[in-house]
C-alpha cells in the first residue's frame, strides 16, 4: 500500500514537473531583508515543506528586487610565541596576487558584485551578478516562473575595514607560515562570539549595518575550526543570523578568489535563517558522514568548482558549483526545475537527492 501511494505521487510529479504545488508570496518587512515564503507539497518523501527565500517569488509574478548588502573587510592579527605579529589583512597589497592587489579589491571586481553574462548548463540566463544568475538558473523551469522579472540584485556598499582583537596561541594557529598558502585557523566559537556579541551590535549602533541589510565579513585566508590541537572541523566560511529582528550575516576566507564566498552567499539567499528543511539527504559533499535536512545549496557540491569566470577578461575567478533547489525535494524520475534540466549549476548532479538514513551509510547521495 505504501509503495502504491509513493508511485502515484511520483507519477503526478512527473506530469507537473518537480513540484506538485508551490504557494509563494513575497514580503518586504521594514525590519528584515526582502523575503518570499514557499510551501512545497508532496516532496520526495511525501511530506510538505515550507520556508523562506531572500528576494522575490520565483514561482509567480514578482518585481525585480534589490537587496542591500554590506562588505566588511576584517583585519586579523595573530601573535606568535616569539612576540611577532602576523597580519591577515584583506585590504593590504597581496604578494600572492599576480598584480599584488588586495583581496578586498578582487572581491569588489568579482562577478559576485559586477554583473556578467552568465550561462548555467549551457543556458544563457542573461547579465547578472553570479548569485542572482544562479537563482534564475535554479528556478528556470519552475511552474509559473517569470524569467524576465525574477532578479535579486545585491546592492553592495563598502565601508572601512574593522580590526579583530589580537589572537594568540590559545585560540589560533598558523598553518603554512610564510607561504602563499599561509592560513590563520581560529576557534569557531571564539570567532562567532565576537561577531555576534560585539561587532554586529557595534556596527548596528554606528549604522553601518542593520537587519534590513546582509552583512558579509571578508577575511584574508582566515578560517575557523572546532579544535586546534589537533585542528579539526575547518570551515572556510559560514552564514548565520542573530537577534530580533534577525541580522543575517556570513563570512568567507579568500586569497583573492570567490569559491567560499559564492558558497556562503548562495546558501544565505536560499536559507537566510537556517530554518528551511528538506527531505533527509546526506553522505555526499560536505555531509559525507551523516544526514542533513538543511536546504544548504553549497554543501552537497562542496569542493566542486564551476568554470572560471571573468569580469574584465584578465583576472579569472573560480566560483563553486552550486546545488539547485529542486535537488533537495524532487523524487527520482521527476524533472528538475533548473536550467538545462540538471540538478546543479554545472551539471554535476543530473538527478535529485536520494533519501538518507542516518543508520545506513549506503543511503543518501544522488541519483545519477
Residue pairs with C-beta under 8 A, 6 or more apart in sequence:
5 46
6 46
6 331
9 20
9 42
9 46
9 331
10 331
10 332
10 333
10 334
12 20
12 42
13 19
13 20
13 42
13 330
13 331
13 334
14 333
14 334
14 335
16 143
17 141
17 142
17 143
17 334
17 335
17 337
18 142
18 326
18 329
18 330
18 334
18 335
18 336
18 337
18 352
19 40
19 41
19 59
19 142
19 143
19 326
19 329
19 337
20 40
20 41
20 42
21 39
21 40
21 41
21 42
22 38
22 39
22 40
22 59
22 142
22 143
22 144
23 37
23 38
23 39
23 59
24 36
24 37
24 38
24 39
24 57
24 58
24 59
24 60
25 36
25 37
25 57
26 34
26 35
26 36
26 55
26 56
26 57
26 62
26 65
27 34
27 35
27 36
27 37
28 34
28 35
29 35
29 245
30 212
31 211
31 212
31 245
32 211
32 212
32 245
32 246
33 54
33 67
33 68
33 211
33 212
33 213
33 214
33 248
33 272
34 54
34 55
34 56
34 65
34 67
35 52
35 53
35 54
35 55
35 272
36 52
36 53
36 54
36 55
36 56
36 57
36 58
36 62
37 50
37 51
37 52
38 50
38 51
38 52
38 53
38 57
38 59
39 48
39 49
39 50
40 48
40 49
40 50
40 329
41 48
42 48
43 49
43 278
43 279
43 329
43 330
43 331
44 279
44 329
44 330
44 331
44 332
44 352
44 353
44 355
45 279
45 280
45 355
47 279
49 276
49 277
49 278
49 279
49 329
51 271
51 275
51 276
51 277
51 295
52 272
52 273
52 275
52 276
53 269
53 270
53 272
54 67
54 152
54 214
54 248
54 268
54 269
54 270
54 272
55 65
55 67
55 135
55 152
55 269
56 62
56 63
56 64
56 65
56 149
56 150
56 151
56 152
58 135
58 139
58 142
58 145
58 150
59 139
59 142
59 143
59 144
59 145
60 144
60 145
60 146
61 146
61 149
62 146
62 149
62 150
63 149
64 149
64 150
64 151
64 153
65 151
65 152
65 153
66 153
66 154
66 155
67 152
67 153
67 154
67 155
67 214
68 154
68 155
68 157
68 212
68 213
68 214
69 154
69 155
69 156
69 157
69 213
69 214
69 215
69 216
70 156
70 157
70 158
70 159
70 208
70 209
70 213
70 214
70 215
70 216
71 104
71 107
71 108
71 156
71 157
71 158
71 159
71 216
71 218
72 159
72 161
72 162
72 203
72 208
72 209
72 215
72 216
72 217
72 218
73 90
73 91
73 103
73 104
73 160
73 161
73 162
73 218
73 219
74 90
74 161
74 162
74 163
74 164
74 217
74 218
74 219
74 222
74 251
75 87
75 88
75 89
75 90
75 91
75 161
75 162
75 163
75 164
76 87
76 88
76 89
76 163
76 164
76 167
76 184
76 186
76 219
76 220
76 222
77 85
77 86
77 87
77 88
77 163
77 164
77 166
77 167
78 85
78 86
78 88
78 166
78 167
78 168
78 172
78 174
78 184
79 85
79 166
79 167
79 168
79 169
80 86
80 169
80 174
81 169
85 166
86 174
86 177
86 182
86 184
88 184
88 219
88 220
88 221
88 222
89 102
89 161
89 220
90 102
90 103
90 104
90 107
90 161
90 218
90 219
90 220
90 254
91 102
91 103
91 104
91 161
92 102
92 220
93 100
93 101
93 102
94 100
94 101
94 102
94 103
94 106
94 220
94 255
94 256
95 180
96 180
96 255
96 256
97 103
97 106
97 256
98 315
99 315
101 256
103 218
103 220
103 254
103 255
103 256
104 158
104 161
104 218
106 254
106 256
106 257
106 315
106 317
107 113
107 218
107 254
107 258
107 261
108 156
108 158
109 311
109 312
109 315
110 130
110 258
110 261
110 311
110 317
111 118
111 129
111 130
111 258
111 309
111 310
111 311
111 317
111 319
112 129
112 130
112 131
112 154
112 258
112 261
112 262
112 265
112 319
113 129
113 154
113 156
114 129
114 311
115 127
115 128
115 129
115 132
115 153
116 127
116 128
116 129
116 130
116 133
116 309
116 310
116 311
117 124
117 126
117 127
118 124
118 125
118 126
118 127
118 128
118 130
118 133
118 137
118 309
119 125
120 133
120 134
120 137
120 140
120 338
120 339
120 340
120 345
120 346
121 137
121 338
121 339
121 340
121 341
121 342
121 345
121 346
121 347
122 339
122 340
123 137
123 140
123 339
123 340
125 133
125 136
125 137
125 140
125 339
126 133
126 136
128 136
128 151
128 153
129 153
129 154
130 258
130 262
130 309
130 319
131 152
131 154
131 262
131 265
131 266
131 269
132 151
132 152
132 153
132 154
134 266
134 322
134 345
135 150
135 152
135 269
136 147
136 150
136 151
136 339
137 324
137 338
137 339
137 345
138 297
138 322
138 324
138 325
138 326
138 337
138 338
138 339
138 345
139 145
139 150
139 325
139 337
139 338
140 147
140 337
140 338
140 339
140 340
141 335
141 336
141 337
141 338
141 339
141 341
142 326
142 337
143 337
145 337
152 269
154 214
154 265
159 208
162 199
162 203
164 194
165 194
167 184
167 186
167 190
171 186
171 187
171 190
171 228
172 184
172 185
172 186
172 187
172 228
173 184
173 185
173 228
173 229
173 231
174 182
174 183
174 184
174 185
175 181
175 182
175 183
175 185
175 231
176 182
176 183
180 255
181 221
182 221
183 221
183 222
183 223
183 253
184 221
184 222
184 223
185 222
185 223
185 224
185 225
185 228
185 231
185 234
186 222
186 223
186 224
186 225
187 224
187 225
187 226
187 227
187 228
188 224
188 225
188 226
188 233
188 235
188 238
191 224
191 251
192 224
192 238
192 240
195 217
195 249
195 251
196 240
196 242
199 217
200 209
200 215
200 242
200 243
200 247
200 249
203 209
203 215
204 210
204 247
209 215
209 247
210 247
211 243
211 245
211 246
211 247
211 248
214 248
214 249
214 250
214 268
215 247
215 248
215 249
215 250
216 249
216 250
216 251
216 252
216 261
216 264
216 265
217 249
217 250
217 251
217 252
218 251
218 252
218 254
218 261
219 251
219 252
219 253
219 254
220 253
220 254
220 255
221 253
221 254
221 255
222 253
223 234
223 235
223 236
223 253
224 234
224 235
224 238
225 231
225 232
225 233
225 234
225 235
226 232
226 233
227 233
236 252
236 253
236 260
237 250
237 251
237 252
237 253
237 260
237 261
237 263
237 264
238 250
238 251
238 264
239 248
239 249
239 250
239 251
239 264
239 265
239 267
239 268
239 272
239 274
240 248
240 249
240 250
240 274
241 247
241 248
241 249
241 272
241 273
241 274
242 249
246 272
246 273
248 268
248 272
248 273
250 264
250 265
250 267
250 268
251 264
252 260
252 261
252 263
252 264
252 265
253 260
254 260
254 261
257 317
257 318
258 317
258 318
258 319
259 305
259 318
259 319
259 320
260 320
262 298
262 306
262 319
262 320
262 322
263 298
263 302
263 320
263 322
264 298
266 297
266 298
266 322
267 296
267 297
267 298
267 299
270 276
270 295
270 296
270 297
270 325
271 294
271 295
271 296
271 297
274 294
276 294
276 295
277 293
277 294
277 295
278 293
278 294
278 295
278 328
278 329
278 353
279 293
279 328
279 329
279 353
279 355
280 291
280 292
280 293
280 355
280 356
280 357
280 358
280 364
281 287
281 291
281 292
281 293
281 300
281 328
281 353
281 354
281 355
281 356
281 364
282 290
282 291
282 292
282 356
282 358
282 363
282 364
283 289
283 290
283 291
283 356
283 361
283 362
283 363
283 364
283 365
284 300
284 353
284 364
284 365
284 366
285 299
285 300
285 301
285 302
285 303
285 323
286 296
286 298
286 299
286 300
286 302
286 303
287 299
287 300
289 361
290 356
290 358
291 356
291 357
291 358
291 363
291 364
292 299
292 356
295 325
295 328
297 322
297 323
297 324
297 325
298 320
298 322
298 323
299 323
300 323
300 327
300 344
300 349
300 353
300 366
301 320
301 321
301 322
301 323
301 344
301 345
301 348
301 349
302 320
303 320
304 320
304 321
304 346
304 348
305 318
305 319
305 320
305 321
306 318
306 319
306 320
306 321
306 322
306 345
306 346
307 346
308 316
308 317
308 318
309 316
309 317
309 318
309 319
310 316
310 317
311 317
321 344
321 345
321 346
321 348
322 344
322 345
323 343
323 344
323 345
323 349
324 336
324 337
324 338
324 342
324 343
324 344
324 345
324 349
325 337
325 338
326 336
326 337
326 338
326 343
326 352
327 336
327 343
327 344
327 349
327 352
327 353
327 366
328 352
328 353
329 352
330 336
330 337
330 343
330 352
330 353
331 352
332 351
332 352
332 354
332 367
334 352
335 341
336 342
336 343
336 352
338 344
338 345
340 347
342 349
342 350
343 349
343 350
343 351
343 352
343 366
349 366
349 368
350 367
350 368
351 366
351 367
351 368
352 366
352 367
353 364
353 365
353 366
353 367
354 363
354 364
354 365
354 366
354 367
355 363
355 364
356 363
356 364
357 363
357 364
